[in-house]
Amino acid sequence: MARYVVALDQGTTSSRSMLIDQNGTVIDVDQKPFEQIYPQPGWVEHDPQEILSTQLGTFAGLMAQNNLQPSDIDSIGITNQRETTIIWNRETGKPIYNAIVWQCRRTAAVIDEICGDDQELRARITAKTGLLPDPYFSASKAKWILDTVPGAKQDAQDGKLAFGTIDTWLIWNLTNGRVHATDVTNASRTMLYDIHKGCWDQELLDLFGIPASMMPEVLPSAANYGSTSNPNLPQGIPICGVAGDQQSALFGQCCFNAGQAKNTYGTGCFLLMHTGHEACASHNNLVTTIAASAPGTEGIEYALEGSVFVAGAVVQWLRDEMKMVENAADTQEIAESVPDTGGVYLVPAFTGLGAPYWDSEARGTVVGITRGTNQAHFVRAALESMAYQVNDLMDAMRADSGVKVEALNVDGGASANDFLMQFQADLLGAEIRRPQNTETTALGAAYLAGLTTGFFPNVDYLKTLRSSDDVFEPSMDDQKRQEVLDGWKEAIKRTLSK
């Protein structure tokens, strides 16, 4: 009897493999960081081979350090950083360029060139894909690679090249090139997929100059993606669950029904609200995306999503570039050493502003500095910036859906910070629920895989696995809340590029 599911969690800064048992308990984790490549300001790349070697390395390491045989593993679930784009040669299996990362803004000019001021085209793209035309998504990244690498366009026309997001690249290599596939959640982040019809859209492929022959097959998030047949790995383990990291976290938080929401505080911040079978169109610059569904679900399920580009990354910046803190964990104590920020607001628009502003030219701003401003004020303002950005998303989500979220499920690294969680509850005027196991992204992938095989019996069983939450109740009065929010809005105004 297989005893575990393995979740492969390929993130923006590290690759991890997790061993998860039938109680949803993480038994062991193996993790390897990899290099962040910044060729120019605003450009971000990863080496696809390093992504692969770190991910497969952690998987092999997890198997070895627990003395596991393939028969001990029920299945593999994959979750991944979304939008990041790789194009490789089908014959050699080698990428033709580095992976262009979701954070990378180099293709802003590509979007301007294709869409310009054509509001009708922009509206058509949004109507089909649920996304706003932006360099964040995969389409312009793929076009840039094909336009830039010598001979790539011709090779693409000749059917020699394959496109994929990170999940597709991992599946291709895990199955030794036998399976070229992605799931619906990752497909819905490319700006090339019609989320209503459930297929690649020929007009959009033509618009971005991407031959349909490059595109992977699209499967449900809970499905059979083949088995491991890479000679460097244990053989024959089925891959049965795939979802982009944010949809995987929504699933891992057991948000299976319309109106349930979660926020992940990772490198960026991602707020998702399940909207059931309704693709809720946003009028407030959020995006409509496909949610991961349990096996046997009829039709497509959707979510509204708001993305903040810089969240936990602001703490990394304080630590690595500004040298204001030694460890991320120290920020809570430092922030609590002062009663407030002394009027300082930090808007971390290091790579532009995401939802609900979508200003790719905005850059980071600090306002309200006085002679009395010190390190603690600065650190507190950095932590508060995450909560303000999430509050902006929630305001937009309320306006779009008409639903007031009474409780927000949270996860991700920065959710461990009690000061941040309390401040978030205060701003939202809503309860914050933090599960004991905040590894919900990996759990979501494991749940999808295990539901497909029967390792987990059903979604009701998954709900029973959720251990008691830490709960943060709002305690700020309305006048104070309005006062601090007004200050944030003023800081945003000064940050916007136009």
C-alpha positions as CSV (number, residue, x, y, z in Angstrom):
1,M,0.0,0.0,0.0
2,A,1.5,3.4,-1.0
3,R,1.9,5.6,2.0
4,Y,2.6,9.0,0.6
5,V,2.0,11.6,-2.1
6,V,4.9,13.8,-3.2
7,A,4.3,17.4,-3.9
8,L,6.8,19.1,-6.3
9,D,6.6,22.8,-5.4
10,Q,8.6,24.8,-8.0
11,G,8.6,28.4,-6.7
12,T,10.2,31.7,-7.8
13,T,13.3,31.5,-5.6
14,S,13.5,27.8,-4.7
15,S,12.5,24.3,-5.7
16,R,11.0,22.0,-3.0
17,S,9.7,18.5,-2.7
18,M,7.4,17.5,0.1
19,L,6.3,14.1,1.4
20,I,2.7,14.2,2.5
21,D,0.8,11.4,4.3
22,Q,-2.9,10.5,4.3
23,N,-3.6,12.9,7.2
24,G,-2.3,15.8,5.1
25,T,0.8,16.0,7.3
26,V,4.1,17.1,5.8
27,I,6.5,14.4,6.8
28,D,9.6,15.8,5.2
29,V,10.8,18.6,2.9
30,D,13.8,18.9,0.7
31,Q,14.5,22.4,-0.7
32,K,17.1,24.0,-3.0
33,P,17.4,27.7,-3.9
34,F,18.5,28.7,-7.4
35,E,19.9,31.8,-9.0
36,Q,17.9,34.9,-9.9
37,I,19.3,36.5,-13.1
38,Y,18.8,40.2,-13.7
39,P,20.3,41.1,-17.1
40,Q,19.0,44.6,-17.0
41,P,16.8,46.7,-14.6
42,G,13.3,45.3,-14.6
43,W,14.4,42.0,-16.4
44,V,14.2,38.7,-14.5
45,E,15.3,35.3,-15.8
46,H,15.9,31.8,-14.5
47,D,18.1,29.0,-16.0
48,P,15.5,26.3,-16.9
49,Q,18.2,23.6,-16.5
50,E,18.8,24.8,-12.9
51,I,15.1,24.9,-12.2
52,L,15.0,21.3,-13.4
53,S,18.1,20.1,-11.6
54,T,17.0,21.6,-8.3
55,Q,13.5,20.2,-8.6
56,L,14.6,16.7,-9.6
57,G,17.4,16.9,-7.0
58,T,15.0,17.6,-4.2
59,F,12.7,14.8,-5.3
60,A,15.5,12.3,-5.5
61,G,16.9,13.6,-2.2
62,L,13.5,13.2,-0.5
63,M,13.3,9.6,-1.7
64,A,16.8,8.8,-0.6
65,Q,16.7,10.4,2.8
66,N,13.5,8.5,3.7
67,N,14.6,5.2,2.1
68,L,11.6,5.2,-0.1
69,Q,10.8,2.9,-3.1
70,P,8.5,3.9,-6.0
71,S,5.9,1.6,-4.5
72,D,5.8,3.8,-1.3
73,I,4.6,6.8,-3.4
74,D,1.0,6.9,-4.5
75,S,1.4,9.8,-6.9
76,I,3.0,13.1,-7.6
77,G,1.4,16.5,-7.6
78,I,3.0,19.5,-9.2
79,T,2.6,23.2,-8.3
80,N,4.6,26.0,-9.9
81,Q,5.3,29.7,-10.3
82,R,2.9,30.7,-13.0
83,E,3.3,32.8,-16.2
84,T,7.1,32.1,-16.3
85,T,7.8,31.0,-19.9
86,I,10.2,28.5,-21.4
87,I,10.6,27.5,-25.1
88,W,12.7,24.5,-25.9
89,N,13.7,22.3,-28.8
90,R,11.6,19.1,-29.0
91,E,14.5,17.1,-30.5
92,T,17.3,18.1,-28.1
93,G,15.1,18.9,-25.1
94,K,17.3,22.0,-24.6
95,P,15.8,25.5,-23.9
96,I,16.5,28.1,-26.6
97,Y,16.6,30.9,-24.1
98,N,16.4,31.4,-20.3
99,A,13.0,31.2,-18.6
100,I,11.5,34.7,-18.6
101,V,10.0,35.1,-15.1
102,W,6.5,36.4,-14.3
103,Q,8.1,39.4,-12.6
104,C,9.9,40.5,-15.7
105,R,8.7,43.7,-17.3
106,R,10.8,43.6,-20.5
107,T,7.8,42.9,-22.8
108,A,5.9,46.1,-21.9
109,A,6.8,47.4,-25.3
110,V,5.5,44.2,-27.0
111,I,2.1,44.7,-25.3
112,D,2.1,48.4,-26.4
113,E,3.1,47.5,-29.9
114,I,0.3,44.8,-30.3
115,C,-2.5,46.6,-28.4
116,G,-1.6,50.3,-28.4
117,D,-4.7,52.4,-27.9
118,D,-6.9,49.8,-29.5
119,Q,-9.4,49.5,-26.6
120,E,-11.6,47.1,-28.6
121,L,-8.7,44.6,-29.0
122,R,-7.8,45.0,-25.3
123,A,-11.4,44.3,-24.3
124,R,-11.5,41.3,-26.6
125,I,-8.4,39.8,-25.0
126,T,-9.9,40.3,-21.6
127,A,-13.2,38.9,-22.6
128,K,-11.6,35.7,-23.8
129,T,-8.8,35.2,-21.3
130,G,-10.1,37.0,-18.2
131,L,-6.7,38.8,-18.1
132,L,-5.7,42.4,-18.7
133,P,-3.1,42.8,-21.6
134,D,0.1,43.0,-19.6
135,P,3.8,41.8,-19.8
136,Y,3.1,39.8,-16.6
137,F,1.4,37.0,-18.6
138,S,3.1,34.4,-20.9
139,A,2.1,35.5,-24.4
140,S,4.4,38.5,-24.8
141,K,7.3,36.6,-23.2
142,A,6.9,33.8,-25.7
143,K,6.7,36.3,-28.6
144,W,9.9,38.1,-27.3
145,I,11.9,34.8,-27.3
146,L,10.7,33.9,-30.8
147,D,11.5,37.4,-32.1
148,T,14.9,37.6,-30.3
149,V,16.6,34.2,-30.7
150,P,18.1,33.7,-34.2
151,G,16.3,31.1,-36.2
152,A,13.6,30.6,-33.5
153,K,10.7,31.8,-35.7
154,Q,11.5,29.4,-38.5
155,D,12.0,26.5,-36.0
156,A,8.7,27.3,-34.5
157,Q,7.0,27.2,-37.9
158,D,8.7,23.9,-38.6
159,G,7.2,22.4,-35.5
160,K,10.6,21.9,-33.8
161,L,9.9,24.0,-30.7
162,A,7.7,23.5,-27.6
163,F,6.2,26.2,-25.4
164,G,5.5,25.7,-21.7
165,T,5.0,27.2,-18.3
166,I,7.1,25.6,-15.5
167,D,4.7,22.7,-14.9
168,T,4.9,21.7,-18.6
169,W,8.7,21.8,-18.5
170,L,8.8,19.6,-15.4
171,I,6.2,17.1,-16.9
172,W,8.2,16.9,-20.1
173,N,11.3,16.0,-18.2
174,L,9.7,13.8,-15.6
175,T,8.2,11.7,-18.5
176,N,11.4,11.9,-20.5
177,G,9.8,13.9,-23.3
178,R,6.7,11.7,-23.7
179,V,4.1,14.1,-22.3
180,H,3.7,17.8,-23.4
181,A,0.9,19.0,-21.3
182,T,-0.3,21.7,-18.9
183,D,-3.4,22.0,-16.7
184,V,-6.3,24.5,-17.1
185,T,-5.1,26.8,-14.3
186,N,-1.6,27.3,-15.8
187,A,-3.1,27.6,-19.3
188,S,-5.4,30.4,-18.0
189,R,-2.4,32.5,-17.1
190,T,-0.8,32.6,-20.6
191,M,-3.2,35.1,-22.2
192,L,-3.5,32.6,-25.1
193,Y,-6.3,30.4,-23.6
194,D,-10.1,31.0,-23.9
195,I,-11.3,30.4,-20.4
196,H,-14.9,30.1,-21.4
197,K,-14.5,27.6,-24.3
198,G,-11.6,25.8,-22.7
199,C,-9.1,25.9,-25.6
200,W,-6.1,27.7,-27.0
201,D,-7.4,30.7,-29.0
202,Q,-6.2,30.9,-32.6
203,E,-6.7,34.6,-32.9
204,L,-4.5,35.2,-29.9
205,L,-1.9,32.7,-31.1
206,D,-1.8,34.6,-34.4
207,L,-1.7,38.0,-32.7
208,F,1.5,37.0,-30.8
209,G,3.0,35.0,-33.6
210,I,2.9,31.7,-31.8
211,P,2.3,28.5,-33.9
212,A,-0.4,26.2,-32.4
213,S,2.0,23.3,-32.8
214,M,4.1,24.7,-29.9
215,M,1.3,24.5,-27.4
216,P,0.8,21.8,-24.8
217,E,-2.3,19.7,-24.4
218,V,-4.5,21.1,-21.7
219,L,-5.9,18.7,-19.0
220,P,-7.9,19.2,-15.8
221,S,-5.9,19.9,-12.7
222,A,-6.8,16.5,-11.4
223,A,-5.9,14.1,-14.2
224,N,-3.3,11.5,-15.3
225,Y,-0.2,13.3,-16.7
226,G,1.8,10.1,-17.3
227,S,4.4,8.5,-15.1
228,T,8.0,9.1,-14.2
229,S,10.3,7.7,-16.8
230,N,13.4,9.9,-16.5
231,P,16.4,7.6,-16.2
232,N,17.7,9.7,-13.2
233,L,14.5,9.2,-11.1
234,P,12.5,6.4,-9.5
235,Q,10.4,5.0,-12.4
236,G,6.7,4.5,-12.8
237,I,5.2,7.0,-10.3
238,P,2.0,8.5,-11.7
239,I,1.7,12.3,-12.0
240,C,-1.9,13.0,-11.1
241,G,-2.3,16.6,-10.0
242,V,-1.1,19.9,-11.5
243,A,-2.0,23.5,-10.6
244,G,-0.4,26.9,-10.7
245,D,0.7,27.9,-7.2
246,Q,-2.1,30.3,-6.3
247,Q,-4.9,28.0,-7.5
248,S,-3.2,25.2,-5.7
249,A,-3.1,27.2,-2.5
250,L,-6.9,28.0,-2.9
251,F,-7.5,24.3,-3.2
252,G,-5.1,23.5,-0.3
253,Q,-7.0,26.0,1.9
254,C,-10.2,23.9,1.1
255,C,-11.8,26.9,-0.6
256,F,-14.0,24.7,-2.8
257,N,-17.1,27.0,-2.9
258,A,-18.1,30.4,-4.2
259,G,-17.3,33.2,-1.8
260,Q,-14.4,31.5,-0.1
261,A,-11.1,33.4,-0.3
262,K,-7.4,33.1,0.5
263,N,-4.4,35.3,0.4
264,T,-0.8,34.0,0.0
265,Y,2.0,36.2,1.3
266,G,4.9,35.0,-0.9
267,T,7.4,36.9,-3.0
268,G,4.2,38.6,-4.3
269,C,0.7,38.7,-2.7
270,F,-2.1,36.8,-4.3
271,L,-5.7,37.1,-3.3
272,L,-8.2,34.7,-4.8
273,M,-11.9,34.3,-4.3
274,H,-13.7,31.3,-5.6
275,T,-16.7,32.3,-7.8
276,G,-18.1,28.8,-8.6
277,H,-19.1,28.2,-12.2
278,E,-19.5,31.9,-12.9
279,A,-16.6,33.6,-14.6
280,C,-17.1,36.9,-12.8
281,A,-15.9,39.7,-15.1
282,S,-13.9,42.4,-13.2
283,H,-14.7,46.1,-13.6
284,N,-11.9,47.0,-11.1
285,N,-8.8,45.7,-12.7
286,L,-8.7,42.3,-11.2
287,V,-8.4,39.2,-13.4
288,T,-10.7,36.3,-13.9
289,T,-8.9,32.9,-13.8
290,I,-9.7,29.2,-13.7
291,A,-9.8,27.5,-10.3
292,A,-8.5,24.0,-9.7
293,S,-11.3,21.4,-9.4
294,A,-11.7,18.0,-7.8
295,P,-11.9,15.1,-10.1
296,G,-15.4,14.5,-11.5
297,T,-16.4,18.2,-11.3
298,E,-18.8,19.1,-14.1
299,G,-17.8,22.2,-16.1
300,I,-15.1,24.9,-15.4
301,E,-14.8,26.6,-12.0
302,Y,-13.5,30.1,-11.7
303,A,-11.9,32.6,-9.3
304,L,-11.3,36.3,-9.2
305,E,-7.7,37.2,-8.5
306,G,-5.7,40.2,-7.6
307,S,-1.9,40.2,-7.7
308,V,0.6,42.3,-5.8
309,F,4.1,42.1,-7.4
310,V,6.1,42.8,-4.2
311,A,5.1,41.5,-0.8
312,G,7.6,39.2,1.0
313,A,10.2,40.5,-1.5
314,V,10.1,43.9,0.4
315,V,11.4,42.1,3.5
316,Q,14.2,40.4,1.4
317,W,15.0,43.9,0.1
318,L,15.2,45.3,3.6
319,R,17.6,42.4,4.6
320,D,19.8,42.0,1.5
321,E,19.9,45.4,-0.2
322,M,19.2,47.9,2.7
323,K,20.8,45.8,5.5
324,M,18.1,47.0,7.9
325,V,17.4,43.6,9.3
326,E,19.5,40.4,9.7
327,N,16.6,38.0,9.5
328,A,13.0,38.3,8.1
329,A,11.8,36.9,11.5
330,D,13.2,40.0,13.3
331,T,10.8,42.4,11.5
332,Q,7.9,41.7,13.8
333,E,9.8,42.7,17.0
334,I,11.3,45.8,15.3
335,A,7.9,46.9,13.9
336,E,6.3,46.5,17.4
337,S,9.0,48.6,19.0
338,V,7.3,51.7,17.7
339,P,3.5,52.6,18.1
340,D,3.2,53.5,14.4
341,T,5.2,54.4,11.3
342,G,5.5,58.1,12.3
343,G,3.6,58.9,9.1
344,V,5.9,57.0,6.8
345,Y,4.4,55.0,3.9
346,L,6.4,52.7,1.7
347,V,5.0,51.7,-1.7
348,P,7.2,48.8,-3.0
349,A,6.5,49.3,-6.7
350,F,9.9,47.9,-7.5
351,T,8.6,46.3,-10.8
352,G,5.5,48.4,-11.3
353,L,2.2,48.1,-9.5
354,G,-0.1,45.1,-10.0
355,A,-3.9,45.1,-9.3
356,P,-5.9,47.2,-9.1
357,Y,-3.6,49.8,-10.6
358,W,-1.7,47.9,-13.4
359,D,1.0,50.6,-13.8
360,S,4.1,48.9,-15.2
361,E,6.1,52.2,-15.1
362,A,5.4,53.0,-11.4
363,R,8.5,52.7,-9.2
364,G,9.0,52.4,-5.4
365,T,8.2,55.4,-3.3
366,V,8.7,56.4,0.4
367,V,6.7,59.3,1.7
368,G,6.4,61.0,5.1
369,I,10.1,60.8,6.1
370,T,11.0,63.3,8.8
371,R,14.2,63.9,10.9
372,G,12.7,61.6,13.5
373,T,12.2,58.6,11.1
374,N,14.3,55.6,12.2
375,Q,14.9,52.0,11.2
376,A,11.8,50.7,13.1
377,H,9.5,53.1,11.3
378,F,10.9,52.0,8.0
379,V,10.6,48.3,8.8
380,R,7.0,48.8,10.1
381,A,6.1,50.7,7.0
382,A,7.4,47.9,4.8
383,L,5.3,45.3,6.6
384,E,2.2,47.5,6.5
385,S,2.7,48.0,2.8
386,M,1.7,44.3,2.3
387,A,-1.5,44.7,4.2
388,Y,-2.4,47.9,2.4
389,Q,-2.0,46.3,-1.0
390,V,-4.1,43.3,0.1
391,N,-6.8,45.7,1.3
392,D,-6.8,47.5,-2.1
393,L,-7.4,44.1,-3.7
394,M,-10.2,43.2,-1.3
395,D,-12.0,46.5,-2.0
396,A,-11.9,45.7,-5.7
397,M,-13.1,42.2,-5.1
398,R,-16.0,43.4,-3.0
399,A,-17.0,45.9,-5.8
400,D,-16.8,43.2,-8.5
401,S,-18.5,40.3,-6.7
402,G,-20.9,42.1,-4.3
403,V,-19.6,39.6,-1.7
404,K,-18.1,40.9,1.6
405,V,-15.6,38.3,2.8
406,E,-16.1,37.8,6.5
407,A,-13.0,35.7,6.9
408,L,-9.8,35.5,4.9
409,N,-7.7,32.4,4.9
410,V,-3.9,33.1,4.8
411,D,-0.7,31.3,4.0
412,G,2.8,31.9,2.7
413,G,6.0,32.8,4.5
414,A,5.0,36.3,5.7
415,S,1.7,35.0,7.2
416,A,3.8,33.8,10.1
417,N,4.3,37.4,11.1
418,D,1.7,38.1,13.9
419,F,2.0,41.9,13.6
420,L,1.3,41.8,9.9
421,M,-1.7,39.5,10.4
422,Q,-3.2,41.7,13.1
423,F,-2.7,44.8,11.0
424,Q,-4.3,43.0,8.0
425,A,-7.4,42.1,10.1
426,D,-7.6,45.7,11.3
427,L,-7.5,47.1,7.7
428,L,-10.0,44.6,6.3
429,G,-12.4,44.7,9.3
430,A,-12.5,40.9,8.8
431,E,-11.3,37.8,10.6
432,I,-7.9,36.4,9.5
433,R,-7.6,32.6,9.7
434,R,-4.1,31.1,9.6
435,P,-4.0,27.2,9.5
436,Q,-1.4,25.4,11.5
437,N,0.0,24.0,8.3
438,T,0.7,27.1,6.1
439,E,2.2,24.9,3.3
440,T,-1.1,25.1,1.5
441,T,0.4,25.5,-2.0
442,A,2.1,22.1,-1.8
443,L,-0.9,20.6,0.0
444,G,-3.2,21.7,-2.9
445,A,-1.1,19.8,-5.4
446,A,-0.9,16.7,-3.2
447,Y,-4.7,16.8,-2.6
448,L,-5.4,17.0,-6.4
449,A,-3.1,14.1,-7.1
450,G,-4.4,12.0,-4.1
451,L,-8.1,12.6,-5.0
452,T,-7.4,11.5,-8.6
453,T,-6.0,8.1,-7.4
454,G,-8.3,7.6,-4.4
455,F,-5.5,8.1,-1.9
456,F,-7.7,10.8,-0.4
457,P,-11.4,9.7,-0.6
458,N,-13.2,13.0,-1.2
459,V,-13.1,16.8,-0.5
460,D,-15.2,16.4,2.6
461,Y,-12.4,14.3,4.0
462,L,-9.9,17.0,3.1
463,K,-11.9,19.5,5.2
464,T,-11.5,17.4,8.3
465,L,-7.7,17.4,7.9
466,R,-7.5,21.2,8.5
467,S,-6.2,21.6,12.1
468,S,-7.2,24.5,14.4
469,D,-6.5,27.9,13.0
470,D,-4.9,30.9,14.5
471,V,-7.5,33.6,14.3
472,F,-6.9,37.4,14.3
473,E,-9.9,39.6,15.0
474,P,-10.1,43.3,13.9
475,S,-9.5,45.8,16.7
476,M,-8.9,49.1,15.0
477,D,-11.7,51.7,15.2
478,D,-13.2,53.1,12.0
479,Q,-11.8,56.6,12.4
480,K,-8.2,55.3,12.8
481,R,-8.7,52.9,9.9
482,Q,-9.9,55.7,7.6
483,E,-7.0,57.9,8.6
484,V,-4.3,55.4,7.8
485,L,-6.0,54.3,4.5
486,D,-6.2,58.0,3.4
487,G,-2.4,58.2,4.0
488,W,-1.9,55.1,1.9
489,K,-4.0,56.5,-0.9
490,E,-2.0,59.7,-1.0
491,A,1.2,57.6,-1.2
492,I,-0.2,55.6,-4.1
493,K,-1.1,58.8,-5.9
494,R,2.5,60.0,-5.7
495,T,3.8,56.6,-7.0
496,L,1.7,56.2,-10.1
497,S,3.5,57.1,-13.3
498,K,0.6,59.1,-14.8
